[in-house]
Amino acid sequence: MMGEIKQRWVVIFLLVAACKLQWAHGEPQVPCFFIFGDSLADPGNNNMLPTGAKTNYPPYGVDYPQGATGRFSNGKYAVDVLAEKLSFDHHIPPYATASGPILLQGVNYASGSAGIRDETGSHLGENIPMNKQLQHHQLTISRMAGIIGDNKTTQTRLNQCLYYVGMGSNDYLNNYFLPERYPTSKSFTPQAYAQALVAQYSEQIMTLYKNGARKFILPGLGNIGCVPQAIRLYSTNATVCVVDMNKAINFFNNELVALVDRFNKNLTDGKFVYVNSTGMIIQDPIAAGFRYFYQGCCEVTENGQCVPQSKPCATRSEYIFWDNFHPTESMNVITATRTYIAEARSDCYPIDVRSLALLDLATAKAI
């Protein structure tokens, strides 16, 4: 009797071990993950560019395993956390250094200070705007086809991948709201500017679609009027945040939601998901562990980035912002968690990223 019980426990132990091994070495939920964006996702693409918008120095990366890689944060980005939740065993590498078979699992093209418009952020130096990121992706597709061996199999793979496309913040922070450097605020009302931006963005997203992309994550813009640099530079008129900046962002987000609806209606072999960045406001930040809401964790320069080699705050998990623009890893984890599995119905529209990753596109029309 004791021998049978012991044998059963051995079998159970082996089954549990096998499940753990399968989980640890499980396949990613999608074959590849491509990322387009700005400093909220740049993993080091700007490191070798002549620009002030790069962060490959301490204290950036103080909580990231590889240190100061060029990430504009103390640790992981939201897209890094999403890659983990999608079961990738690595964070998606920067286009600047990615090569070989790892390309088959995706590339990160994001560039600090870049925007939908080519001129955005150019006063800081060189960056890689969305149009150029699309050119880089075209080169990646060619390299993938060379590794896989034929174009048809490559296209089939691309159809199943996730595409995270997060652009637009710099078109406001480093363009529209810098009238001394850019003419856009003189040429467009906030509503007209949002319409023009999203019209151009639509063409860029369609370029990806024509090149095989079918599963899109399109995050809306956060309330840029609440970032510490905006509060420092612009009048808040006795409010906490810069109201005019947040109103401008709302125009853009409304246009983007409408675009997602049009794409889902007209391109029925694909699926487009809007991530409600402004709606993911923590109702009780103190309960979430945050103590500092509108100030960064590090000493900053005039451009809002951390002073090189400076000592950051010790309690980084208590800060929403790392420097004067970018969120801490703690905030990024919350954003990514709610993007992957929506906490509220308004977090993602019409479905969350986990549902998108697992979605059989043949049934997408019904959702």
Order of alpha helices (4+ residues) and beta strands (2+ residues): alpha-beta-alpha-alpha-alpha-beta-alpha-alpha-beta-alpha-alpha-beta-alpha-beta-alpha
